Structure formats: structure tokens, C-alpha cells
């Protein structure tokens, strides 16, 4: 009885494993990818991440993209610290961050320093799992940003 239903899922479902098991669902599944769609080779931005994941046989997931970016941003922040790397110096570096982290994998820059809010990633890229398919496809040509609606 769910053949006429179109589903909207959270980004956590954006994985190749989910797509392989959910092709039977209704009129399709949409979700807002928090990072550049990794299942659409026509969308640039994931090449380095995909190569690394495949080299170590790590499943391709949105969660994996976030972990990859977090690790890179953490390393970048550590490299910016002058002097000893301590709990205090790392905490201070993040709290005092003024320049946001930029990546082709995100639609919004990330910043952890002072600010009015800390939901830095305020963009999504719609993807769809069409009925009968096991492959996520891009459902837009670009990011949808919260700032577009403010």
C-alpha cells in the first residue's frame, strides 16, 4: 500500500548500502546530502575522498564524508598552532578561529570560532533514489542554501 508514497529521509541514509537495499520503496526516496553527492560522478568535489575510501575498502557514506572533512579540518587547525600542542592550545585555536574551513565537498564554509550560531553547514544537495533503482542520483544542479531563503 505504499506504492504511491514519496519518502524524504535524513542524510544518514545516504550510502551505497542503503541504496542497494531500498529500491523497492514507493515513488522514490529523496534526501538532502550534507556533502557533495558522492554517487554522481558528474558532480566534482569527491575525487580525493573517494580514492582514499576505495583504497582502504571503506564504505561510501555521508557519515564517511563528514569524518574525512573533520579529520582534515582538525589537522589543518593543529598545523596552525604555534608552540606546543596541548589541550589548551587546541581549544583556544578552535575557539579563536576566524577563517572558515572551505571545501568543494560542502556548500557552506565551516567555522567553529566565535559567531552568532554554530550550524555552519547550512546547505544541502538533494539526491534521489528512484523506484526500482539501486543508485542515488543528483536531484538538483547545485546546493540549496539556507541563505537563499533569508
C-alpha positions in Angstrom: 0.0 0.0 0.0 3.0 2.3 -0.2 3.4 2.4 -3.9 2.1 6.0 -4.1 4.3 7.4 -1.3 7.4 9.5 -1.9 9.8 9.4 1.0 12.0 12.1 2.5 14.9 10.7 4.6 17.7 12.3 6.6 21.2 12.4 5.3 22.2 9.4 7.4 20.5 7.2 4.8 22.8 8.4 2.0 25.0 5.4 1.5 25.6 2.8 -1.2 24.5 0.1 1.2 21.1 1.7 1.8 20.6 2.2 -1.9 21.3 -1.5 -2.6 18.5 -2.5 -0.2 15.8 0.1 -0.7 15.0 0.2 -4.4 11.5 -1.3 -3.8 10.3 1.7 -1.9 7.3 3.7 -3.2 7.8 6.6 -5.6 11.4 7.1 -4.5 13.4 8.4 -1.7 14.8 12.0 -1.5 17.2 13.3 1.0 19.4 16.4 1.4 23.0 15.3 1.2 25.1 17.4 3.5 28.2 17.0 1.4 28.8 16.9 -2.4 26.9 13.9 -3.8 29.4 11.1 -4.0 27.3 8.8 -6.1 27.1 11.2 -9.1 30.4 11.3 -11.0 29.3 14.4 -12.9 29.5 16.4 -9.6 33.1 17.4 -8.8 34.5 17.5 -5.3 34.8 14.0 -4.0 37.7 12.6 -6.0 40.3 12.6 -3.3 37.9 11.2 -0.7 36.5 8.5 -3.0 40.1 7.4 -3.8 41.0 7.1 -0.2 37.8 5.2 0.8 38.2 2.8 -2.0 41.9 2.2 -1.3 41.1 1.1 2.3 37.8 -0.6 1.3 35.7 1.8 3.4 32.0 2.0 2.5 30.9 5.2 0.8 28.6 7.1 3.1 27.7 10.6 4.0 29.0 9.9 7.5 32.3 8.9 5.9 32.4 12.3 4.1 31.9 14.1 7.4 34.6 12.2 9.2 37.0 12.8 6.4 36.4 16.6 6.5 36.5 16.7 10.3 39.9 14.9 10.3 41.3 17.3 7.6 40.0 20.3 9.4 41.4 19.1 12.7 44.9 18.5 11.1 44.7 22.0 9.5 43.9 23.5 12.9 46.7 21.7 14.6 49.1 22.9 11.9 48.1 26.5 12.6 49.1 26.3 16.3 52.4 27.9 17.2 54.2 26.3 20.0 53.2 23.2 21.9 50.1 21.2 21.0 48.2 20.9 24.3 44.6 20.6 25.2 44.6 24.3 26.0 46.2 25.4 22.7 43.9 23.2 20.6 40.8 24.5 22.5 42.0 28.1 22.1 42.7 27.6 18.4 39.2 26.4 17.7 37.5 29.0 19.8 39.5 31.8 18.2 39.1 30.5 14.6 38.4 33.5 12.3 38.9 32.0 8.8 36.3 29.3 7.9 37.4 25.9 6.5 36.5 25.7 2.8 36.0 22.5 0.7 34.5 21.6 -2.6 32.6 18.9 -0.6 30.5 21.4 1.2 28.1 24.1 0.2 28.9 26.3 3.2 32.2 27.1 4.9 32.7 25.7 8.3 33.7 27.8 11.3 34.0 26.9 14.9 35.1 30.2 16.4 33.0 33.0 17.7 29.8 33.7 15.9 26.0 34.1 16.2 25.4 30.4 15.6 27.3 27.2 15.0 25.2 25.4 12.5 28.0 26.1 9.9 26.8 23.6 7.3 23.6 25.3 6.2 23.5 23.7 2.7 22.1 20.6 1.2 22.2 18.9 -2.2 19.1 16.9 -3.0 19.6 13.4 -4.1 17.0 10.8 -5.1 16.8 7.0 -5.2 14.2 6.4 -7.9 11.8 3.4 -7.8 13.5 0.2 -9.0 17.0 1.8 -8.9 19.8 0.9 -6.6 21.7 4.1 -7.4 21.4 7.6 -5.8 21.2 10.4 -8.4 21.6 14.1 -8.0 18.1 15.7 -7.9 19.5 19.3 -8.4 22.2 21.1 -10.3 23.7 22.8 -7.2 23.4 23.4 -3.5 20.3 24.6 -1.8 21.5 27.1 0.9 19.6 28.4 3.9 20.9 31.9 2.9 19.0 31.6 -0.3 15.8 31.9 1.8 16.8 34.5 4.3 
